[in-house]
Amino acid sequence: MAFTYDLTTDIGKMRMMIPDRVTPDHIFEDAEITALLVIEGNVIKLGVALALETIASDTAMVLKVIRLLDLTTDGAKVSDALLARAKLLRAQAATEDVEGAFDWAEMVLNDFSYREFLLKDALRG
């Protein structure tokens, strides 16, 4: 399986935000990050949110709450923190302007509207 950390790629940007930057202890393979990104429509923040949600569910299942001598782990608290960050990223992605999401459409119904369209098109330039 492959691991790359190149900030000029979407995989690298996602690894930076997860964080999943250390080679021997990485969480996701490149193919998994690509799949998360595709599932979320190639929006990096949404892909990171899905990755954090995946890590959160894994953490909650594996760690749970464990007390051993003086050591305590609380997977639920870690999971809650990851889910809160994922929720914030989803909110940010929802408010960002998505390129190509809105455009104008003009209808030409008669000769007058066709001349008006040509004039406005010439003014737009």
C-alpha positions as CSV (number, residue, x, y, z in Angstrom):
1,M,0.0,0.0,0.0
2,A,1.1,3.5,-0.7
3,F,1.8,6.5,1.5
4,T,2.6,9.9,0.1
5,Y,2.7,13.3,1.8
6,D,3.0,16.0,-0.8
7,L,1.2,19.2,0.0
8,T,0.7,20.0,-3.7
9,T,-1.8,17.1,-4.0
10,D,-5.2,16.7,-2.6
11,I,-4.1,13.6,-0.7
12,G,-1.3,15.7,1.0
13,K,-3.7,18.5,1.9
14,M,-6.0,16.0,3.4
15,R,-3.2,14.3,5.3
16,M,-2.1,17.7,6.7
17,M,-5.6,18.4,8.1
18,I,-6.4,14.9,9.5
19,P,-3.4,14.9,10.7
20,D,-1.9,11.8,9.2
21,R,1.6,12.9,8.3
22,V,4.0,10.3,9.8
23,T,5.0,7.4,7.6
24,P,5.3,4.5,9.9
25,D,2.2,5.3,11.9
26,H,-0.1,6.6,9.2
27,I,-3.8,5.9,9.5
28,F,-5.0,5.9,5.9
29,E,-3.4,4.6,2.7
30,D,-3.4,6.9,-0.4
31,A,-6.2,4.8,-2.0
32,E,-8.4,5.2,1.1
33,I,-7.9,8.9,1.1
34,T,-8.7,9.1,-2.6
35,A,-11.9,7.0,-1.9
36,L,-13.0,9.4,0.9
37,L,-12.4,12.3,-1.3
38,V,-14.4,10.8,-4.2
39,I,-17.3,9.9,-1.8
40,E,-17.4,13.6,-0.7
41,G,-17.4,15.0,-4.2
42,N,-13.7,15.9,-4.3
43,V,-14.2,18.7,-1.7
44,I,-11.2,18.5,0.5
45,K,-12.8,19.7,3.7
46,L,-15.7,17.3,3.3
47,G,-13.2,14.5,2.7
48,V,-11.3,15.4,5.9
49,A,-14.5,15.5,7.8
50,L,-15.4,12.0,6.6
51,A,-11.9,10.8,7.5
52,L,-12.2,12.3,11.0
53,E,-15.6,10.7,11.4
54,T,-14.1,7.4,10.4
55,I,-11.3,7.8,12.9
56,A,-13.8,8.8,15.6
57,S,-15.9,5.7,15.1
58,D,-12.9,3.5,15.1
59,T,-11.6,5.2,18.3
60,A,-14.9,4.8,20.1
61,M,-15.1,1.1,19.2
62,V,-11.5,0.2,20.1
63,L,-10.7,2.4,23.1
64,K,-14.0,2.8,24.9
65,V,-13.3,3.7,28.5
66,I,-10.4,1.7,30.0
67,R,-9.0,2.1,33.5
68,L,-5.9,0.2,34.4
69,L,-4.0,1.1,37.6
70,D,-3.4,4.9,37.2
71,L,-3.9,5.0,33.5
72,T,-7.3,5.9,32.0
73,T,-8.3,6.1,28.3
74,D,-11.6,7.6,27.2
75,G,-12.3,6.8,23.6
76,A,-15.7,8.5,23.8
77,K,-14.1,11.9,24.6
78,V,-11.5,11.5,21.8
79,S,-14.3,10.5,19.5
80,D,-16.4,13.6,20.5
81,A,-13.5,15.9,19.8
82,L,-13.0,14.5,16.4
83,L,-16.7,14.6,15.5
84,A,-16.8,18.3,16.7
85,R,-14.0,19.1,14.3
86,A,-15.6,17.2,11.5
87,K,-18.9,19.1,12.1
88,L,-17.0,22.4,11.9
89,L,-15.3,21.4,8.6
90,R,-18.7,20.4,7.1
91,A,-20.1,23.8,8.2
92,Q,-17.2,25.6,6.6
93,A,-17.5,23.7,3.4
94,A,-21.2,24.4,3.2
95,T,-20.6,28.2,3.4
96,E,-17.7,28.3,0.9
97,D,-18.4,29.3,-2.6
98,V,-18.5,26.3,-4.9
99,E,-17.2,27.0,-8.4
100,G,-19.7,26.3,-11.1
101,A,-22.7,26.0,-8.7
102,F,-24.5,29.0,-10.2
103,D,-24.7,30.5,-13.6
104,W,-27.0,32.8,-15.6
105,A,-29.4,31.5,-18.3
106,E,-31.0,33.9,-20.8
107,M,-34.0,33.1,-22.9
108,V,-34.6,34.6,-26.4
109,L,-38.3,34.7,-27.1
110,N,-38.5,37.1,-30.0
111,D,-36.5,39.5,-32.2
112,F,-36.5,42.2,-29.6
113,S,-35.2,39.9,-26.8
114,Y,-32.6,38.5,-29.3
115,R,-31.3,42.1,-30.0
116,E,-31.3,42.8,-26.3
117,F,-29.3,39.6,-25.7
118,L,-26.7,40.6,-28.3
119,L,-26.3,44.0,-26.8
120,K,-25.9,42.7,-23.2
121,D,-23.5,40.0,-24.5
122,A,-21.4,42.7,-26.2
123,L,-21.3,44.8,-23.0
124,R,-20.2,41.8,-21.0
125,G,-17.4,41.5,-23.3
